[in-house]
């Protein structure tokens, strides 16, 4: 995905037009802090395809791949329009974060085996 290098004016305009929650999240990112997860009551419950791509930060084709593979399920409105539940997107992203956390965590500690004198059992030859 290609991102252009925005001008300071574009950055400030986006910041001023953003919701209060996104402004606070941007503030924490600029300070190098992890932003708080979005409030469950913040924003629309259903996102149009373009809004969902912006919310996730992915292209339309990437969003359609997520739909095709079953990671996200669209809702079809009576008008025929398709929407994605914001809750489903948040659940998907939380799953990605959990997968990354598990992948990056150290492996569980395995107790060391005691060394044996020999790996093969030798019967006592006797007298």
Number of C-alpha atoms within 10 A of each C-alpha: 6 5 5 5 8 9 9 9 9 11 11 12 11 12 16 12 10 13 13 12 16 16 15 15 18 17 15 14 12 11 10 9 11 12 16 10 10 12 8 11 7 12 12 12 13 17 20 17 17 13 15 20 18 13 13 14 12 13 15 14 10 14 19 16 13 14 14 12 9 10 14 18 16 19 15 11 9 7 6 8 11 15 19 22 18 20 13 16 18 16 14 16 13 13 12 12 12 12 11 11 11 11 10 9 8 8 8 6 6 6 6 6 6 6 7 7 7 7 7 7 7 7 6 6 5 4 3
